Amino acid sequence: MRKSSSFASLVFCVILGIGVGLAFAVYRFTGNTETWIGVTAFVIALIISLAIKVADQWERVVILRLGKFRSLKGPGLFFIIPVIDVIPYWIDTRVITASFKAEKTLTKILCRWM
């Protein structure tokens, strides 16, 4: 599972803060408990934060919409539709090197021929 990006967390906190501030302002002026504003702000903040994705410079992301290939995104910021779009693969394009000793391999090959 991919970790959440800090940008999406920031957007969640900002939207939730605006909603809570608005609910507090309405409550203060009317005297009624306006919890539906806070709950609505929470739901909107959650949906928007789930829609924001960030791929690192070396990553590409496969996006499926309703099970069919839609696009290959990355690097950078992109958006998905949380319930409809799925990200099954985060592809790492970095080159991974493996060390080996050519002298030992060459010696084994030469010994077999002799």
DSSP file with accessible surface (Angstrom, degrees, kcal/mol):
  #  RESIDUE AA STRUCTURE BP1 BP2  ACC     N-H-->O    O-->H-N    N-H-->O    O-->H-N    TCO  KAPPA ALPHA  PHI   PSI    X-CA   Y-CA   Z-CA
    1    1 A M              0   0  237      0, 0.0     2,-0.3     0, 0.0     0, 0.0   0.000 360.0 360.0 360.0 136.9    0.0    0.0    0.0
    2    2 A R        -     0   0   76      1,-0.1     2,-0.1     3,-0.0     3,-0.1  -0.576 360.0-118.5 -80.6 138.5    1.2    3.4   -0.9
    3    3 A K        -     0   0  155     -2,-0.3     2,-0.2     1,-0.1    -1,-0.1  -0.363  33.6 -99.9 -74.3 156.0    1.7    6.0    1.8
    4    4 A S        -     0   0   86      1,-0.1     2,-0.1    -2,-0.1    -1,-0.1  -0.495  38.0-116.9 -74.9 144.0   -0.3    9.2    1.7
    5    5 A S     >  -     0   0   23     47,-0.3     4,-1.6    -2,-0.2     5,-0.1  -0.466  12.9-127.2 -80.8 153.9    1.5   12.3    0.4
    6    6 A S  H  > S+     0   0  105      1,-0.2     4,-2.2     2,-0.2     5,-0.1   0.817 108.9  59.6 -70.6 -28.5    2.0   15.2    2.7
    7    7 A F  H  > S+     0   0   88      2,-0.2     4,-2.4     1,-0.2    -1,-0.2   0.920 104.8  48.8 -65.4 -41.8    0.4   17.6    0.1
    8    8 A A  H  > S+     0   0    2      1,-0.2     4,-2.2     2,-0.2    -2,-0.2   0.892 110.8  51.2 -65.1 -37.4   -2.8   15.6    0.3
    9    9 A S  H  X S+     0   0   58     -4,-1.6     4,-2.4     2,-0.2    -1,-0.2   0.893 109.2  50.8 -65.7 -38.7   -2.7   15.8    4.1
   10   10 A L  H  X S+     0   0  102     -4,-2.2     4,-2.5     2,-0.2    -2,-0.2   0.931 110.0  48.9 -64.2 -44.0   -2.2   19.5    4.0
   11   11 A V  H  X S+     0   0   27     -4,-2.4     4,-2.5     1,-0.2     5,-0.3   0.913 110.5  52.3 -62.2 -41.0   -5.2   20.0    1.7
   12   12 A F  H  X S+     0   0   45     -4,-2.2     4,-2.5     1,-0.2     5,-0.2   0.940 111.2  46.2 -59.2 -47.6   -7.3   17.8    4.0
   13   13 A C  H  X S+     0   0   81     -4,-2.4     4,-2.5     2,-0.2    -2,-0.2   0.894 112.8  49.8 -65.5 -38.9   -6.3   19.9    7.0
   14   14 A V  H  X S+     0   0   78     -4,-2.5     4,-2.4     2,-0.2    -2,-0.2   0.948 114.0  43.8 -65.8 -47.4   -7.0   23.2    5.2
   15   15 A I  H  X S+     0   0   42     -4,-2.5     4,-2.3     2,-0.2    -2,-0.2   0.924 115.6  48.3 -65.6 -41.9  -10.4   22.2    3.9
   16   16 A L  H  X S+     0   0   46     -4,-2.5     4,-2.7    -5,-0.3     5,-0.2   0.916 110.9  51.6 -64.8 -39.1  -11.4   20.7    7.3
   17   17 A G  H  X S+     0   0   44     -4,-2.5     4,-2.6    -5,-0.2    -2,-0.2   0.904 109.6  49.3 -64.1 -40.6  -10.2   23.9    9.1
   18   18 A I  H  X S+     0   0  117     -4,-2.4     4,-2.5     2,-0.2    -1,-0.2   0.924 112.8  48.0 -63.9 -43.0  -12.3   26.1    6.8
   19   19 A G  H  X S+     0   0    6     -4,-2.3     4,-2.6     2,-0.2    -2,-0.2   0.920 112.9  46.6 -64.4 -43.7  -15.3   23.9    7.4
   20   20 A V  H  X S+     0   0   81     -4,-2.7     4,-2.6     2,-0.2    -1,-0.2   0.909 112.9  50.5 -66.9 -39.5  -14.9   23.9   11.2
   21   21 A G  H  X S+     0   0   39     -4,-2.6     4,-2.4    -5,-0.2    -2,-0.2   0.913 111.6  48.1 -63.3 -40.7  -14.3   27.7   11.2
   22   22 A L  H  X S+     0   0   98     -4,-2.5     4,-2.5     2,-0.2     5,-0.2   0.915 111.9  49.4 -65.6 -42.0  -17.5   28.2    9.1
   23   23 A A  H  X S+     0   0   15     -4,-2.6     4,-2.5     1,-0.2    11,-0.3   0.910 111.8  49.0 -64.3 -40.0  -19.5   25.9   11.4
   24   24 A F  H  X S+     0   0  117     -4,-2.6     4,-2.3     2,-0.2    -1,-0.2   0.907 111.0  50.1 -65.8 -40.0  -18.2   27.8   14.5
   25   25 A A  H  X S+     0   0   39     -4,-2.4     4,-1.7     2,-0.2    -2,-0.2   0.915 112.6  46.2 -65.7 -41.6  -19.0   31.1   12.9
   26   26 A V  H  X S+     0   0   43     -4,-2.5     4,-2.5     1,-0.2     5,-0.4   0.917 113.3  50.0 -66.6 -40.6  -22.6   30.0   12.0
   27   27 A Y  H  X S+     0   0  114     -4,-2.5     4,-2.1     1,-0.2    -2,-0.2   0.902 109.2  52.2 -64.3 -38.7  -23.0   28.5   15.5
   28   28 A R  H  < S+     0   0  179     -4,-2.3    -1,-0.2    -5,-0.2    -2,-0.2   0.870 115.6  38.9 -67.6 -37.5  -21.8   31.7   17.1
   29   29 A F  H  < S+     0   0  177     -4,-1.7    -2,-0.2    -5,-0.2    -1,-0.2   0.845 128.1  29.8 -83.9 -35.2  -24.2   34.0   15.2
   30   30 A T  H  < S-     0   0   77     -4,-2.5    -3,-0.2    -5,-0.2    -2,-0.2   0.743  89.8-136.3 -97.6 -26.1  -27.3   31.8   15.3
   31   31 A G     <  +     0   0   49     -4,-2.1     2,-0.2    -5,-0.4    -4,-0.1   0.394  64.8 119.8  85.2  -5.6  -26.9   29.8   18.5
   32   32 A N  S    S-     0   0   99     -6,-0.3     2,-0.9     1,-0.0    -1,-0.3  -0.594  74.7-108.1 -88.0 155.4  -27.9   26.5   16.8
   33   33 A T        -     0   0  107     -2,-0.2     2,-0.9    -3,-0.1     3,-0.3  -0.734  33.7-172.5 -84.7 109.3  -25.6   23.5   16.6
   34   34 A E    >>  +     0   0   38     -2,-0.9     4,-0.7   -11,-0.3     3,-0.6  -0.559  27.3 146.6-101.6  67.5  -24.6   23.4   13.0
   35   35 A T  H 3>  +     0   0  102     -2,-0.9     4,-2.4     1,-0.2     5,-0.2   0.753  60.6  72.6 -76.1 -21.2  -22.7   20.1   13.0
   36   36 A W  H 3> S+     0   0  155     -3,-0.3     4,-2.4     1,-0.2    -1,-0.2   0.829  93.1  56.2 -65.3 -27.7  -23.8   19.3    9.5
   37   37 A I  H <> S+     0   0   19     -3,-0.6     4,-2.4     2,-0.2    -1,-0.2   0.935 109.6  45.4 -67.8 -42.7  -21.4   21.9    8.2
   38   38 A G  H  X S+     0   0   19     -4,-0.7     4,-2.2     2,-0.2    -2,-0.2   0.907 114.0  48.1 -66.3 -40.7  -18.5   20.2   10.0
   39   39 A V  H  X S+     0   0   90     -4,-2.4     4,-2.4     2,-0.2    -2,-0.2   0.919 112.4  49.2 -67.0 -41.4  -19.5   16.8    8.8
   40   40 A T  H  X S+     0   0   65     -4,-2.4     4,-2.6     1,-0.2     5,-0.2   0.916 110.7  50.5 -63.5 -42.0  -19.9   18.0    5.2
   41   41 A A  H  X S+     0   0   11     -4,-2.4     4,-2.7     1,-0.2    -1,-0.2   0.899 109.6  51.4 -62.9 -39.3  -16.5   19.7    5.4
   42   42 A F  H  X S+     0   0   94     -4,-2.2     4,-2.3     2,-0.2    -2,-0.2   0.928 111.5  46.4 -63.3 -44.8  -14.9   16.4    6.7
   43   43 A V  H  X S+     0   0   70     -4,-2.4     4,-2.5     2,-0.2     5,-0.2   0.928 114.5  46.9 -65.1 -44.3  -16.4   14.4    3.8
   44   44 A I  H  X S+     0   0   82     -4,-2.6     4,-2.5     1,-0.2     5,-0.2   0.927 112.9  49.5 -64.0 -42.8  -15.4   16.9    1.2
   45   45 A A  H  X S+     0   0    0     -4,-2.7     4,-2.4    -5,-0.2    -1,-0.2   0.900 111.4  49.9 -62.7 -39.5  -11.9   17.1    2.6
   46   46 A L  H  X S+     0   0   72     -4,-2.3     4,-1.9    -5,-0.2    -2,-0.2   0.935 111.8  46.9 -65.6 -45.3  -11.6   13.3    2.7
   47   47 A I  H  X S+     0   0   91     -4,-2.5     4,-1.1     1,-0.2    -2,-0.2   0.931 114.8  46.1 -64.0 -44.2  -12.7   12.9   -0.9
   48   48 A I  H  X S+     0   0   65     -4,-2.5     4,-1.1     1,-0.2     3,-0.4   0.914 111.8  50.9 -67.9 -39.3  -10.4   15.6   -2.2
   49   49 A S  H  < S+     0   0   18     -4,-2.4    -1,-0.2    -5,-0.2    -2,-0.2   0.843 109.7  50.9 -69.0 -29.3   -7.4   14.3   -0.2
   50   50 A L  H  < S+     0   0   84     -4,-1.9    -1,-0.2     1,-0.2    -2,-0.2   0.734 107.2  55.5 -75.2 -20.9   -8.0   10.8   -1.6
   51   51 A A  H  < S+     0   0   15     -4,-1.1    29,-1.9    -3,-0.4     2,-0.5   0.726  90.4  85.9 -82.7 -21.5   -8.1   12.2   -5.1
   52   52 A I  E  <  +A   79   0A   9     -4,-1.1     2,-0.3    27,-0.2   -47,-0.3  -0.683  55.0 172.4 -87.0 127.1   -4.7   13.9   -4.9
   53   53 A K  E     -A   78   0A  60     25,-2.5    25,-2.5    -2,-0.5     2,-0.4  -0.972  16.2-160.3-131.5 148.6   -1.7   11.7   -5.8
   54   54 A V  E     -A   77   0A  47     -2,-0.3     2,-0.4    23,-0.2    23,-0.2  -0.988   4.5-160.6-132.0 122.7    2.0   12.6   -6.2
   55   55 A A  E     -A   76   0A   3     21,-2.5    21,-2.4    -2,-0.4    19,-0.1  -0.851  23.2-121.0-100.7 137.0    4.5   10.4   -8.0
   56   56 A D    >   -     0   0   60     -2,-0.4     3,-1.8    19,-0.2    20,-0.1  -0.157  35.2 -94.7 -67.9 171.8    8.2   10.9   -7.4
   57   57 A Q  T 3  S+     0   0  160      1,-0.3    -1,-0.1    18,-0.1    -2,-0.0   0.821 125.5  44.2 -61.5 -30.1   10.6   11.8  -10.2
   58   58 A W  T 3  S+     0   0   86      2,-0.0    35,-2.9    34,-0.0     2,-0.3   0.325 100.8  90.8 -98.4   9.7   11.5    8.1  -10.8
   59   59 A E  E <   -B   92   0B  19     -3,-1.8     2,-0.3    33,-0.2    33,-0.2  -0.810  48.9-169.7-112.4 148.7    8.0    6.7  -10.6
   60   60 A R  E     -B   91   0B  81     31,-2.2    31,-3.2    -2,-0.3     2,-0.4  -0.961  15.7-146.8-126.8 149.2    5.2    6.1  -13.2
   61   61 A V  E     -BC  90  73B   0     12,-3.2    12,-2.7    -2,-0.3     2,-0.5  -0.960   4.4-144.3-124.6 130.2    1.7    5.1  -12.2
   62   62 A V  E     -BC  89  72B  21     27,-1.9    27,-0.6    -2,-0.4     2,-0.5  -0.814  19.8-161.5 -90.6 126.1   -0.8    2.9  -14.0
   63   63 A I  E     - C   0  71B   0      8,-2.6     7,-2.7    -2,-0.5     8,-1.4  -0.943   5.4-167.4-114.0 126.2   -4.4    4.1  -13.6
   64   64 A L  E     -BC  86  69B  43     22,-2.9    22,-2.8    -2,-0.5     2,-0.6  -0.933   6.9-156.8-109.4 132.8   -7.3    1.8  -14.3
   65   65 A R  E >  S-BC  85  68B  85      3,-2.8     3,-1.6    -2,-0.5    20,-0.2  -0.946  81.9 -20.7-110.5 114.8  -10.8    3.3  -14.7
   66   66 A L  T 3  S-     0   0  143     18,-1.9    -1,-0.2    -2,-0.6    19,-0.1   0.855 129.9 -50.8  54.1  37.9  -13.5    0.7  -13.9
   67   67 A G  T 3  S+     0   0   62     17,-0.3     2,-0.3     1,-0.2    -1,-0.3   0.380 117.6 104.7  87.9  -3.2  -10.9   -2.1  -14.6
   68   68 A K  E <  S-C   65   0B 162     -3,-1.6    -3,-2.8     1,-0.0    -1,-0.2  -0.866  81.4 -95.1-113.4 147.8   -9.7   -0.8  -18.0
   69   69 A F  E     +C   64   0B 135     -2,-0.3    -5,-0.2    -5,-0.2     3,-0.1  -0.307  46.0 165.9 -60.0 129.2   -6.4    0.9  -18.7
   70   70 A R  E     -     0   0B 106     -7,-2.7     2,-0.3     1,-0.4    -6,-0.2   0.767  53.6 -35.5-110.0 -52.5   -6.9    4.7  -18.7
   71   71 A S  E     -C   63   0B  24     -8,-1.4    -8,-2.6     2,-0.0     2,-0.5  -0.988  40.2-116.7-164.6 170.6   -3.4    6.2  -18.6
   72   72 A L  E     -C   62   0B  95     -2,-0.3     2,-0.3   -10,-0.2   -10,-0.2  -0.984  42.3-172.9-118.7 113.0    0.2    6.1  -17.4
   73   73 A K  E     +C   61   0B  74    -12,-2.7   -12,-3.2    -2,-0.5     3,-0.1  -0.714   9.9 133.3-110.0 160.8    0.9    9.2  -15.1
   74   74 A G        +     0   0   30      1,-0.3     2,-0.1    -2,-0.3   -14,-0.1  -0.326  26.6  53.0 117.4 162.7    3.9   10.6  -13.5
   75   75 A P  S    S+     0   0   66      0, 0.0    -1,-0.3     0, 0.0     2,-0.2   0.707  98.9  11.1 -78.2 161.3    6.1   12.1  -12.3
   76   76 A G  E    S-A   55   0A  29    -21,-2.4   -21,-2.5    -3,-0.1     2,-0.3  -0.674 102.6 -15.4 114.1-162.9    4.4   14.9  -10.4
   77   77 A L  E     +A   54   0A  91     -2,-0.2     2,-0.3   -23,-0.2   -23,-0.2  -0.601  61.1 157.8 -84.4 134.9    1.0   15.8   -9.2
   78   78 A F  E     -A   53   0A  11    -25,-2.5   -25,-2.5    -2,-0.3     2,-0.3  -0.965  28.1-131.4-150.2 164.9   -2.1   14.1  -10.7
   79   79 A F  E     -A   52   0A 124     -2,-0.3     2,-0.3   -27,-0.2   -27,-0.2  -0.909  16.0-173.4-122.0 147.9   -5.7   13.5   -9.7
   80   80 A I        -     0   0   18    -29,-1.9     3,-0.1    -2,-0.3     7,-0.0  -0.865  35.3-109.4-128.4 165.8   -7.9   10.4   -9.7
   81   81 A I     >  -     0   0   74     -2,-0.3     4,-2.9     1,-0.1     3,-0.1  -0.898  35.9-140.2 -93.8 114.2  -11.6    9.8   -9.0
   82   82 A P  T  4 S+     0   0   45      0, 0.0    -1,-0.1     0, 0.0   -34,-0.0   0.800  91.6  30.9 -54.2 -39.0  -11.4    7.9   -5.7
   83   83 A V  T  4 S+     0   0  138      1,-0.1    -2,-0.0    -3,-0.1     0, 0.0   0.856 126.9  39.5 -89.6 -30.9  -14.1    5.3   -6.2
   84   84 A I  T  4 S+     0   0   66     -3,-0.1   -18,-1.9   -19,-0.1   -17,-0.3   0.888 106.5  63.2 -88.6 -42.3  -13.8    4.8  -10.0
   85   85 A D  E  <  -B   65   0B   5     -4,-2.9     2,-0.4   -20,-0.2   -20,-0.2  -0.649  62.6-167.9 -90.6 144.9  -10.1    5.0  -10.6
   86   86 A V  E     -B   64   0B  81    -22,-2.8   -22,-2.9    -2,-0.3    -3,-0.0  -0.977  15.1-150.8-130.5 142.0   -7.7    2.4   -9.2
   87   87 A I  E     +     0   0B  34     -2,-0.4   -24,-0.2   -24,-0.2     3,-0.1  -0.880  23.3 166.4-111.5  98.1   -3.9    2.5   -9.0
   88   88 A P  E     +     0   0B  55      0, 0.0     2,-0.4     0, 0.0    -1,-0.1   0.800  62.8  35.3 -82.8 -27.1   -2.7   -1.1   -9.1
   89   89 A Y  E     -B   62   0B 156    -27,-0.6   -27,-1.9     2,-0.0     2,-0.6  -0.989  50.0-166.0-135.8 134.3    1.0   -0.4   -9.9
   90   90 A W  E     -B   61   0B  64     -2,-0.4     2,-0.5   -29,-0.2   -29,-0.2  -0.972  29.2-150.8-108.7 109.9    3.6    2.2   -8.9
   91   91 A I  E     -B   60   0B  71    -31,-3.2   -31,-2.2    -2,-0.6     2,-0.6  -0.732   2.8-149.7 -92.0 125.6    6.5    1.5  -11.4
   92   92 A D  E     -B   59   0B  70     -2,-0.5   -33,-0.2   -33,-0.2   -34,-0.0  -0.831  11.7-174.6 -93.9 120.3   10.0    2.4  -10.3
   93   93 A T        +     0   0   71    -35,-2.9   -34,-0.1    -2,-0.6    -1,-0.1   0.320  41.2 122.5-100.5   9.8   12.1    3.4  -13.3
   94   94 A R        -     0   0  134    -36,-0.3     2,-0.5     1,-0.1    -2,-0.1  -0.387  67.7-114.0 -71.0 150.7   15.4    3.7  -11.4
   95   95 A V        -     0   0  131     -2,-0.1     2,-0.6     1,-0.0    -1,-0.1  -0.719  27.4-158.7 -86.4 125.7   18.3    1.6  -12.6
   96   96 A I        -     0   0  148     -2,-0.5     2,-0.3     2,-0.0    -1,-0.0  -0.935   9.2-152.3-108.4 120.4   19.4   -1.0  -10.1
   97   97 A T        -     0   0  126     -2,-0.6     2,-0.4     0, 0.0    -2,-0.0  -0.637   4.3-156.4 -93.9 150.8   22.9   -2.3  -10.5
   98   98 A A        -     0   0   87     -2,-0.3     2,-0.3     2,-0.0    -2,-0.0  -0.991  13.7-136.5-124.9 132.3   24.1   -5.7   -9.4
   99   99 A S        +     0   0  122     -2,-0.4     2,-0.3     2,-0.0     0, 0.0  -0.663  28.6 166.2 -89.3 142.3   27.8   -6.4   -8.7
  100  100 A F        -     0   0  167     -2,-0.3     2,-0.8     4,-0.0     3,-0.1  -0.980  37.7-115.7-147.9 157.9   29.5   -9.5   -9.9
  101  101 A K     >  -     0   0  129     -2,-0.3     4,-1.5     1,-0.2     5,-0.1  -0.848  20.3-169.7-101.8 109.3   33.1  -10.6  -10.2
  102  102 A A  H  > S+     0   0   51     -2,-0.8     4,-2.7     1,-0.2     5,-0.2   0.812  83.3  61.8 -67.4 -30.9   34.1  -11.0  -13.8
  103  103 A E  H  > S+     0   0  136      1,-0.2     4,-2.3     2,-0.2    -1,-0.2   0.930 105.3  45.4 -64.7 -42.6   37.4  -12.6  -12.9
  104  104 A K  H  > S+     0   0  131      2,-0.2     4,-2.1     1,-0.2    -1,-0.2   0.916 114.5  48.5 -67.8 -39.5   35.7  -15.6  -11.2
  105  105 A T  H  X S+     0   0   72     -4,-1.5     4,-2.0     2,-0.2    -2,-0.2   0.929 112.3  48.0 -66.6 -44.3   33.2  -16.0  -14.0
  106  106 A L  H  X S+     0   0  103     -4,-2.7     4,-2.5     1,-0.2     5,-0.2   0.906 110.6  52.4 -64.4 -38.9   35.9  -16.0  -16.6
  107  107 A T  H  X S+     0   0   80     -4,-2.3     4,-2.3    -5,-0.2    -1,-0.2   0.915 108.7  50.0 -64.5 -40.8   38.0  -18.4  -14.7
  108  108 A K  H  X S+     0   0  133     -4,-2.1     4,-1.4     1,-0.2    -1,-0.2   0.908 111.5  48.6 -64.6 -39.2   35.1  -20.9  -14.4
  109  109 A I  H  X S+     0   0   76     -4,-2.0     4,-1.3     1,-0.2    -2,-0.2   0.933 112.5  47.6 -67.2 -43.7   34.4  -20.7  -18.1
  110  110 A L  H  X S+     0   0   90     -4,-2.5     4,-1.0     1,-0.2    -1,-0.2   0.869 108.3  55.4 -66.3 -35.9   38.0  -21.2  -19.1
  111  111 A C  H  < S+     0   0   86     -4,-2.3    -1,-0.2     1,-0.2     3,-0.2   0.847 104.8  53.9 -65.7 -32.3   38.4  -24.2  -16.7
  112  112 A R  H  < S+     0   0  200     -4,-1.4    -1,-0.2     1,-0.2    -2,-0.2   0.844 107.7  49.9 -70.9 -32.4   35.4  -25.9  -18.3
  113  113 A W  H  <        0   0  216     -4,-1.3    -1,-0.2    -3,-0.1    -2,-0.2   0.701 360.0 360.0 -79.3 -18.9   37.0  -25.6  -21.8
  114  114 A M     <        0   0  188     -4,-1.0    -3,-0.0    -3,-0.2    -4,-0.0  -0.302 360.0 360.0 -92.6 360.0   40.3  -27.0  -20.7
